[in-house]
Amino acid sequence: MAGRPTQGGEAGAFGGDAGEATQAGAAGAGDPPPLTECGASTPLTTNVERCASGNLHRPLATACPTEPRDDALGFGGSAGIDDCEDTLGCRLVRDDCTLDTDCGDDEYCIRSTVPSSDERVDIEHRCLAACRTDADCAQGQLCACETVQRNSTRGRIELGFCRTANCSVDDDCGPGHLCQARQVITSDRRLSSWREWSFYCQDERDECAVPQDCPPLVRDDECSTAVRVCEYSLANERWECAAEPAGGWDDSC
């Protein structure tokens, strides 16, 4: 069995011997079908790539870009305001900031939309601290470059955020294995889903590599919801097909 990467003593470092990993061979009689392979990989952000199969993984620990903080609103001063009082189309559920300068040092005011239990879109304005390298993060974390929406201008920017991980780059996980992020495939936007990346090594004991490797979870009621989830089990230290969506089923249809 391949050894697990051990976390190093320095903040954000992942040291130790990843051990030897075996490549998937020909499936014998009664063996499960082979897991989906990565295929061609293309950059998604500065240090995260997307496989042709859909996997998100981290090949390099490249430093993330930084952005000057905004102290004024774009689009004639209206960009940072979400007026949801007179419309059924949105609901402002968190309003911690309008400008980057409303936040602490090295923080940005980020706008995000989240699934809701009705037809409206839930909107959040949150102060989020940015990082540049893994050294800026705590032990057991890495600095993942992600594309987010700045509230003050509504423009898309790339920043680094500290995310839970048991690896730093693909090479920590052994030959043929990725340091990959959790994914969900769902037909219902109202289901609780992942909102933050977390990265874990693939292993030869994994049940799945991508959600497509998992059987659909179908809720047998009027919701008629199907969802596929491949997530990392901390208890079993491998990627497994989830028994239900993260956070459970949404009772509102």
N, C-alpha and C positions, 0 to 999 in steps of 0.2 A: 504494500500500500504506500502511496506517495506520502511523504512527510508534509506537515502543514508549515507554511511560513511562520516563523516566530517573530513577534513584534520586538523591535530593537529598543535600546534604552533612550535614544534621542527622540524628541517630539516629532511625530509625523514620519518616523523611520520604520521600515519593515525589513528586518534582517533575517538571518537564519538560512538554513538549507531547505529549499523547496522540495528536495528529494527527486527521485526519478518517477516520471509519469509515463505510462504506457499508452501508445497510440491505439485507437480502437481497431481491432482486427475484424476478420470476417465473423459474422454472427453465427454461432452454432445452433443446433436444434434446441428450441425452447428459449433461446436468448432473446431479450428485448430488442426491438429494432434499434439501429445505430442512431445516436443523437445528431441533430442538425449541425453541420459544420459551418464555420464562419464564412468561408468564401472570400471574395475580394473585400478589402476593408478601405473605407474612405474617411477622411477627417470630418468630424462633426463640429468640434471646437479645437482649440489649440492643443489639448492633450487627451481628448476623448475621440474615439473613432467608432463608426458604425459598420458592422459586417453586412455583407449582402443578405445574410439570413436575418438581420435585424438586431443582433447582439450589440450592445454598447459596451466598449471595453477601453482600457487605458494602456496603450503601448509604451508611452514615454511619460516621464515626470517633468515635462516642460513647464516653465513658469507661466502663469496666467497673466494676461494684460491688465493694466490698471486704467481707470478713467478719471478725469477731473470731476470733482463733485459739483452738482448744479445748485445754484442759489436763486434761480428764476424759472418761471414757468414758460414753456413753449407754446406755440400756436396762439399767440395773442393773449397769453395768460390764462388760458382755459384748459390746457392739457392735463394738469394734475388734479382736476376736480371731477369726481364722479357724482353727478346729481341723479340719484336713483329714487328720489322721493316721488316724482310724478310719472314714473314709468314702471311698467310691469316687467321690463326686460332685464333689470339688474337689481342687485341688493348689495349695499356696502356693508360687509360684515366685520371688517377690521380697518381702522383708519388711524394708524399710529403716526403717520407723517404725510406731508405733501411734497416737500423738497428734501434733497439729500442732506442739506444743512440742518434739518429738523432732527437728524439722527446723530449718534455719537461718532467719535473719530473713526475713520476707516469704514464707516457704514454708509449704505445707499438706501434710498427710499424706492422700493421695488413694488410694482403693481403686478398682481397675479389674479387669475380667475380659477375658481375651483368648482367641482361638481356640486349641484344642489338637488334637493328633493322635489323640485317643481320645474317649471319651464324657464325660470329666471336664472341669470348667471350671478353667482356670488363673487364679489370682488374684494380683494384685500390690498391694503397699502401697509407694507411692513418694512421696518429697518433691518437690513441684513448686513452683517460684517463680511468683508471680502478678504481673501488671502491671495498671495502670489505663488508660494511654493509650499510643499509638504511641511517644511520646517516651521511654517506659521501656524500649523494645526497641532492638536493634541496627539498623544500616542494613540494608535488605533484609528487614525483618520488620514485622509489624503486631501489634497487641494485640487478639486475637479473644476475645470473651466466649463462654465455653463452660459448659455445665452438667455438673458432675462430682459424684462421690459422696465425701463426707468420710468417712474411715475411722473416726474416733472415735465418730461418732453414726450413721453410715450414712444420714445425710440428704443430700438433693440441694442443692447450692449453685451459684451462678453466680460464676465468677472469670474474669479475663483471663489469657491465656497468649500469649507471643510466638511467632508462627508465620511461617515463611518466606513471602515474597510479593514480587511485582514491581509491586504496586499497593496503594493504601491503601483506596480506595473506588471504586464503580462509575464515577464521573465521570472517574477517571484513565484509563479504557479507551476513551473515545470514545462517541459516541451509539449507543445500542442494544446496547452491550456491557457485560458484568458483570465485576466482580472476584470470581471464583468459586472455590470450594473443590473439591478432587478428590473423586470419589465412586466407589463400586464396588457393583454388584449381583451377588450370588452366591447360589447355592442350597446352598452348603456352608459352614458356619460354621468349618470347620477350615482353610480357605484363608487364607494370609497376606493381610491387607487393610490399608487405611490406618488408623492409630490416631491420627494427628495431622493437623489441617487444614493445608493450604498453599494460598495464594491466588494466582491468576494471571489476567491479563486474557484475555477472549475476543478473537478476531480474525476478520476475514472469511475467513482461510485455514483456519480450524478444520475438522477432520473431524467433530467431535462437540461437542454442548453438554451432554448427559447420557448416562449409560450406555445408555439405551434407543436412542440413535442408532447404537450399535455392534452388529455381529453377535455372537452368543454364541460364546464360546470353549468348545468341548466337548472334554473329555479322553476319548479313545477307549480306555478300559479299564474295569475293574470299578467304578471310582469313579463313572462316569456323571455327571460334574460339569459344569455350565454356569455361566459367569460372563461378565459384561459389564463392561468397564472403559473409562472415558473419563478420560485423564490428560494432564497438561501435559508436552510434550517440551521440555526445556531446549535440546536440540540444534537443533530445528526452530522453537522459539519459537511453538508453537501447541498446541491441544488435539487429541489424536489417540486413536484406538481402540488399546488396548494389544494386543500380540501374545500376552501371557500375564499371569496375575495378578501383582500386585506381590509380589516375593519368590519367584516361581516356584510350581510346583505342589507340594502336600504329598504325599509318597510314601506316607503312611499313610492307609488307607481304613477 
